[in-house]
């Protein structure tokens, strides 16, 4: 499989996942403090929304990469 086909498949899958879920959540450590032997940390959950146009765009670009013939060098 060529690199272009691999990238195209990754883009298509990422676009489909983006359309299905629409967002992803991750945890970020924001504050850390150590007072003697006591260690304090705060974890925040962050949500990133994936725009509809980004999912559709990834699918379109991935499909175009699959359909366009590439020269072998």
Backbone as CSV, one residue per row, in Angstrom:
resi,resn,N_x,N_y,N_z,CA_x,CA_y,CA_z,C_x,C_y,C_z
1,UNK,0.856,-1.171,0.000,0.000,0.000,0.000,0.903,1.236,0.000
2,UNK,0.582,2.195,-0.835,1.380,3.406,-0.906,1.042,4.346,0.253
3,UNK,1.890,5.321,0.445,1.697,6.293,1.519,0.418,7.091,1.320
4,UNK,0.134,7.464,0.089,-1.067,8.258,-0.193,-2.333,7.474,0.152
5,UNK,-2.348,6.189,-0.146,-3.519,5.376,0.193,-3.659,5.233,1.701
6,UNK,-2.552,5.087,2.391,-2.583,4.986,3.848,-3.126,6.256,4.489
7,UNK,-2.650,7.409,4.000,-3.134,8.699,4.506,-4.614,8.862,4.187
8,UNK,-5.026,8.449,3.000,-6.426,8.562,2.600,-7.330,7.738,3.512
9,UNK,-6.911,6.535,3.826,-7.718,5.673,4.697,-7.794,6.259,6.107
10,UNK,-6.681,6.781,6.605,-6.679,7.405,7.933,-7.613,8.617,7.954
11,UNK,-7.587,9.440,6.909,-8.468,10.607,6.843,-9.940,10.204,6.804
12,UNK,-10.252,9.194,6.033,-11.642,8.746,5.933,-12.129,8.207,7.277
13,UNK,-11.323,7.387,7.915,-11.715,6.837,9.217,-11.849,7.946,10.254
14,UNK,-10.903,8.885,10.273,-10.979,9.998,11.223,-12.218,10.850,10.967
15,UNK,-12.560,11.068,9.713,-13.759,11.841,9.381,-15.030,11.145,9.835
16,UNK,-15.099,9.843,9.639,-16.279,9.077,10.069,-16.401,9.098,11.587
17,UNK,-15.281,8.890,12.277,-15.305,8.927,13.746,-15.694,10.319,14.237
18,UNK,-15.183,11.357,13.585,-15.545,12.721,13.957,-17.024,13.004,13.778
19,UNK,-17.610,12.467,12.724,-19.046,12.662,12.500,-19.877,11.845,13.489
20,UNK,-19.405,10.655,13.843,-20.168,9.799,14.743,-20.187,10.349,16.167
21,UNK,-19.037,10.758,16.673,-18.947,11.176,18.066,-19.097,12.685,18.237
22,UNK,-18.541,13.474,17.363,-18.698,14.920,17.415,-17.856,15.626,18.452
23,UNK,-17.235,14.896,19.360,-16.370,15.523,20.363,-15.502,14.452,21.005
24,UNK,-14.447,14.913,21.676,-13.667,13.998,22.490,-13.270,14.701,23.777
25,UNK,-13.079,13.898,24.811,-12.801,14.412,26.151,-11.435,13.911,26.593
26,UNK,-10.662,14.797,27.202,-9.382,14.395,27.775,-9.217,15.053,29.135
27,UNK,-8.320,14.511,29.947,-8.073,15.026,31.288,-6.728,15.735,31.308
28,UNK,-6.699,16.916,31.932,-5.484,17.709,31.984,-5.166,18.034,33.441
29,UNK,-3.919,17.775,33.850,-3.464,18.187,35.174,-3.141,19.674,35.107
30,UNK,-3.819,20.478,35.932,-3.630,21.920,35.842,-2.777,22.487,36.967
31,UNK,-2.954,22.022,38.176,-2.204,22.573,39.303,-1.566,21.438,40.081
32,UNK,-0.334,21.663,40.493,0.351,20.704,41.337,1.020,21.469,42.460
33,UNK,0.881,20.974,43.662,1.534,21.591,44.803,2.041,20.488,45.719
34,UNK,3.192,20.732,46.306,3.725,19.776,47.254,4.093,20.527,48.519
35,UNK,3.416,20.162,49.594,3.659,20.780,50.887,4.150,19.675,51.816
36,UNK,5.431,19.660,52.054,6.005,18.583,52.853,5.847,17.257,52.136
37,UNK,5.202,16.312,52.806,4.986,15.007,52.184,3.620,14.899,51.522
38,UNK,2.835,15.985,51.578,1.496,15.998,50.984,1.589,16.574,49.576
39,UNK,1.036,15.836,48.629,1.067,16.279,47.237,-0.363,16.512,46.760
40,UNK,-0.637,17.693,46.208,-1.963,18.053,45.720,-1.927,18.259,44.219
41,UNK,-2.955,17.779,43.540,-3.066,18.037,42.102,-4.540,18.153,41.742
42,UNK,-4.799,18.945,40.725,-6.157,19.156,40.237,-6.216,18.672,38.796
43,UNK,-7.209,17.848,38.495,-7.394,17.366,37.135,-8.683,17.956,36.577
44,UNK,-8.568,18.521,35.392,-9.738,19.079,34.718,-10.085,18.228,33.514
45,UNK,-11.371,17.990,33.323,-11.815,17.320,32.100,-12.102,18.387,31.060
46,UNK,-11.488,18.240,29.920,-11.683,19.181,28.822,-12.405,18.477,27.685
47,UNK,-13.292,19.190,27.024,-14.037,18.657,25.893,-13.701,19.470,24.650
48,UNK,-13.372,18.781,23.579,-13.094,19.433,22.298,-14.171,18.982,21.321
49,UNK,-14.925,19.943,20.799,-15.960,19.636,19.810,-15.343,19.592,18.417
50,UNK,-15.687,18.568,17.669,-15.204,18.432,16.293,-16.284,19.007,15.376
51,UNK,-15.948,20.068,14.624,-16.957,20.662,13.742,-17.400,19.703,12.639
52,UNK,-18.626,19.840,12.227,-19.194,18.997,11.169,-18.391,19.141,9.881
53,UNK,-17.985,20.362,9.553,-17.253,20.594,8.308,-15.891,19.890,8.321
54,UNK,-15.285,19.732,9.504,-13.984,19.066,9.574,-14.122,17.570,9.266
55,UNK,-15.179,16.940,9.794,-15.406,15.523,9.516,-15.708,15.279,8.048
56,UNK,-16.580,16.105,7.490,-16.929,15.961,6.073,-15.716,16.256,5.194
57,UNK,-14.962,17.272,5.560,-13.770,17.626,4.788,-12.732,16.519,4.783
58,UNK,-12.539,15.868,5.929,-11.572,14.766,5.995,-12.001,13.608,5.111
59,UNK,-13.302,13.323,5.083,-13.806,12.241,4.228,-13.628,12.592,2.754
60,UNK,-13.919,13.829,2.387,-13.797,14.258,0.985,-12.334,14.228,0.532
61,UNK,-11.434,14.760,1.364,-10.013,14.770,0.982,-9.469,13.339,0.910
62,UNK,-9.863,12.491,1.863,-9.435,11.095,1.824,-9.947,10.376,0.589
63,UNK,-11.204,10.616,0.232,-11.764,10.012,-0.979,-11.060,10.501,-2.233
64,UNK,-10.725,11.784,-2.265,-10.015,12.330,-3.420,-8.622,11.709,-3.551
65,UNK,-7.955,11.506,-2.415,-6.630,10.877,-2.466,-6.705,9.441,-2.975
66,UNK,-7.792,8.754,-2.657,-7.942,7.383,-3.150,-8.247,7.340,-4.641
67,UNK,-9.009,8.317,-5.121,-9.449,8.291,-6.514,-8.456,8.866,-7.496
68,UNK,-7.618,9.808,-7.068,-6.670,10.458,-7.973,-5.498,9.519,-8.229
69,UNK,-5.184,9.266,-9.486,-4.040,8.401,-9.785,-2.723,9.104,-9.440
70,UNK,-1.786,8.325,-8.897,-0.484,8.873,-8.529,0.600,8.264,-9.413
71,UNK,1.594,9.100,-9.743,2.732,8.610,-10.532,3.684,7.851,-9.628
72,UNK,4.225,6.774,-10.148,5.269,6.047,-9.416,6.614,6.549,-9.939
73,UNK,7.479,6.864,-9.006,8.780,7.396,-9.430,9.874,6.353,-9.416
